[in-house]
Amino acid sequence: MGNVHYRAMDELEAALDDIRQSPQDEGILELIVRRPAVDEREVLEEGELDLVEGLVGDTWRTRGSGSTPDGSSHPDMQLTLMNARIIAFLAQDKERWPLAGDQLFVDMDLSVANLAPGTRLAIGSAVVEVTAKPHTGCAKFTARFGMDAMKFVNSPVGRQLNLRGINAKVVQPGTMRAGDLVKKI
């Protein structure tokens, strides 16, 4: 994975122009990552999206959530999507993308203005719906990409562009493959 340094705030701000050029209506599914256990990642060429399980083989359902009264998995946090341009810049090596903890990395504008809650995306033969539940970084994100990265993705512009990513839920099960078109419907 080579020598990787944390990006400084000025570097992050300089990357904004490229990130803002992300496609709005159709993008590409660049990477699918399944989390079979805590801190484990599997990069998939193909994944199945299921109404109950989310990404089949991922621990979303069994891991639970601190966002529900009973600690069960949150239905609006079934999947997380992150912009491929920001993770490429932060990670600096595609082998490090899975460290972000997201399942789907897409070259697409994930901003609030472009993908408001309720927006549906076709990915392969599946359809997912963007949910209103915010996706924010955690201590692991900070440890892996640096404090400036955490501050940047959670800054006003970072939140507007959803640089930390978005939450979604499966509304039509199906199969997706890395390289598939992600299309706003």
C-alpha positions as CSV (number, residue, x, y, z in Angstrom):
1,M,0.0,0.0,0.0
2,G,3.0,2.3,0.0
3,N,3.7,5.3,2.1
4,V,0.4,7.2,2.6
5,H,0.2,10.5,4.4
6,Y,-2.9,12.2,5.8
7,R,-4.2,15.0,3.5
8,A,-4.0,18.5,4.9
9,M,-6.9,20.9,4.8
10,D,-5.4,22.9,2.0
11,E,-5.0,19.8,-0.1
12,L,-8.6,18.7,0.6
13,E,-10.0,22.1,-0.3
14,A,-7.9,22.1,-3.6
15,A,-9.6,18.7,-4.5
16,L,-13.1,20.3,-4.4
17,D,-13.2,21.3,-8.0
18,D,-12.6,17.7,-9.2
19,I,-15.1,16.3,-6.7
20,R,-17.7,18.8,-7.9
21,Q,-17.3,17.5,-11.5
22,S,-18.8,14.1,-10.5
23,P,-21.6,13.1,-12.8
24,Q,-25.1,14.0,-11.7
25,D,-27.5,11.6,-13.4
26,E,-25.4,8.6,-14.3
27,G,-22.2,7.4,-12.7
28,I,-20.1,4.3,-12.3
29,L,-20.1,1.8,-9.5
30,E,-16.3,1.7,-8.9
31,L,-16.0,-0.7,-5.9
32,I,-18.3,-3.0,-3.9
33,V,-17.1,-3.8,-0.4
34,R,-18.7,-6.3,2.0
35,R,-18.0,-6.2,5.7
36,P,-18.3,-9.9,6.9
37,A,-17.1,-9.1,10.4
38,V,-15.9,-6.1,12.4
39,D,-12.9,-4.5,10.7
40,E,-12.9,-7.1,7.9
41,R,-13.5,-6.2,4.3
42,E,-14.1,-8.2,1.1
43,V,-13.9,-6.5,-2.2
44,L,-16.5,-8.0,-4.6
45,E,-16.7,-8.0,-8.3
46,E,-20.4,-8.8,-8.0
47,G,-22.9,-8.3,-5.1
48,E,-26.5,-9.2,-4.4
49,L,-28.8,-6.5,-2.8
50,D,-31.6,-7.9,-0.8
51,L,-34.6,-6.2,0.8
52,V,-33.9,-7.7,4.3
53,E,-30.2,-8.3,4.3
54,G,-29.0,-5.2,2.3
55,L,-25.7,-6.3,0.7
56,V,-25.8,-10.1,1.1
57,G,-23.0,-11.3,3.3
58,D,-22.5,-7.9,5.0
59,T,-22.9,-7.5,8.7
60,W,-25.3,-4.5,8.6
61,R,-28.3,-6.5,9.8
62,T,-26.5,-8.4,12.6
63,R,-24.3,-5.6,13.8
64,G,-27.2,-3.4,14.9
65,S,-27.2,0.4,15.5
66,G,-26.9,2.9,18.2
67,S,-29.6,4.9,16.3
68,T,-32.5,2.6,17.2
69,P,-34.1,2.3,20.7
70,D,-33.5,-1.5,20.9
71,G,-30.1,-1.5,19.2
72,S,-31.3,-3.4,16.1
73,S,-30.1,-2.5,12.6
74,H,-31.5,0.8,11.4
75,P,-33.6,0.3,8.2
76,D,-32.5,3.6,6.8
77,M,-28.8,2.8,7.2
78,Q,-28.8,-0.5,5.2
79,L,-26.2,0.7,2.7
80,T,-23.6,3.4,2.5
81,L,-22.5,5.0,-0.7
82,M,-19.4,7.2,-0.9
83,N,-18.1,9.4,-3.8
84,A,-15.2,7.6,-5.5
85,R,-13.3,10.9,-6.1
86,I,-13.1,11.9,-2.5
87,I,-12.1,8.4,-1.3
88,A,-9.5,8.1,-4.1
89,F,-8.0,11.4,-2.9
90,L,-8.1,10.5,0.8
91,A,-7.0,6.9,0.5
92,Q,-4.4,7.6,-2.2
93,D,-4.4,3.9,-3.1
94,K,-7.4,1.9,-4.2
95,E,-6.5,-0.9,-1.8
96,R,-7.2,1.5,1.0
97,W,-10.7,2.5,-0.1
98,P,-12.4,-0.3,1.9
99,L,-11.0,1.2,5.1
100,A,-13.7,3.9,4.8
101,G,-16.3,1.3,5.8
102,D,-18.7,2.0,3.0
103,Q,-20.1,-0.7,0.8
104,L,-20.6,1.1,-2.5
105,F,-18.1,3.6,-4.0
106,V,-19.6,5.5,-6.9
107,D,-18.3,8.2,-9.3
108,M,-21.5,10.3,-8.9
109,D,-22.5,13.6,-7.3
110,L,-24.0,12.5,-3.9
111,S,-24.7,16.1,-2.8
112,V,-28.0,17.0,-1.1
113,A,-28.9,19.1,-4.1
114,N,-28.5,16.2,-6.5
115,L,-29.6,13.2,-4.4
116,A,-32.2,14.4,-1.9
117,P,-33.7,11.8,0.4
118,G,-36.2,9.7,-1.5
119,T,-34.2,9.7,-4.7
120,R,-33.9,6.3,-6.3
121,L,-30.8,4.9,-8.0
122,A,-30.7,1.9,-10.3
123,I,-27.5,-0.1,-9.8
124,G,-27.3,-3.2,-12.0
125,S,-30.7,-4.9,-11.6
126,A,-31.2,-3.4,-8.1
127,V,-32.8,-0.2,-7.0
128,V,-31.8,1.7,-3.8
129,E,-33.4,4.7,-2.2
130,V,-31.4,7.5,-0.6
131,T,-32.5,8.0,3.0
132,A,-32.5,11.1,5.2
133,K,-30.3,9.5,7.9
134,P,-27.0,11.5,7.8
135,H,-23.8,9.6,7.3
136,T,-20.9,11.0,9.4
137,G,-17.4,9.9,10.1
138,C,-16.3,8.1,13.2
139,A,-13.1,7.6,15.2
140,K,-12.0,4.8,12.8
141,F,-12.4,7.2,9.8
142,T,-10.2,9.8,11.6
143,A,-7.6,7.1,12.4
144,R,-7.5,5.9,8.9
145,F,-7.6,9.2,7.0
146,G,-6.7,11.9,9.5
147,M,-8.4,14.6,11.6
148,D,-8.3,17.1,8.7
149,A,-10.2,14.6,6.5
150,M,-12.8,14.2,9.3
151,K,-13.2,18.0,9.7
152,F,-13.4,18.4,5.9
153,V,-16.1,15.8,5.2
154,N,-18.2,17.2,8.2
155,S,-17.6,20.9,7.3
156,P,-20.6,22.9,5.9
157,V,-19.4,22.3,2.3
158,G,-18.6,18.6,3.1
159,R,-22.1,18.1,4.5
160,Q,-23.7,19.9,1.5
161,L,-21.7,17.6,-0.9
162,N,-22.2,14.5,1.3
163,L,-18.5,13.9,1.2
164,R,-18.6,11.3,3.9
165,G,-21.3,9.5,1.9
166,I,-25.0,8.8,2.1
167,N,-27.2,6.2,3.6
168,A,-29.6,4.2,1.4
169,K,-32.0,1.2,1.6
170,V,-32.7,-1.5,-1.0
171,V,-36.2,-1.1,-2.6
172,Q,-35.7,-3.6,-5.4
173,P,-33.4,-6.6,-5.0
174,G,-30.9,-7.5,-7.7
175,T,-27.4,-8.0,-8.7
176,M,-24.7,-5.4,-9.3
177,R,-21.2,-5.6,-10.6
178,A,-18.2,-3.3,-10.3
179,G,-18.3,-1.1,-13.4
180,D,-22.1,-1.0,-13.6
181,L,-23.9,2.2,-14.3
182,V,-25.5,4.0,-11.4
183,K,-28.5,5.9,-12.7
184,K,-30.8,8.3,-11.1
185,I,-34.4,7.3,-11.7
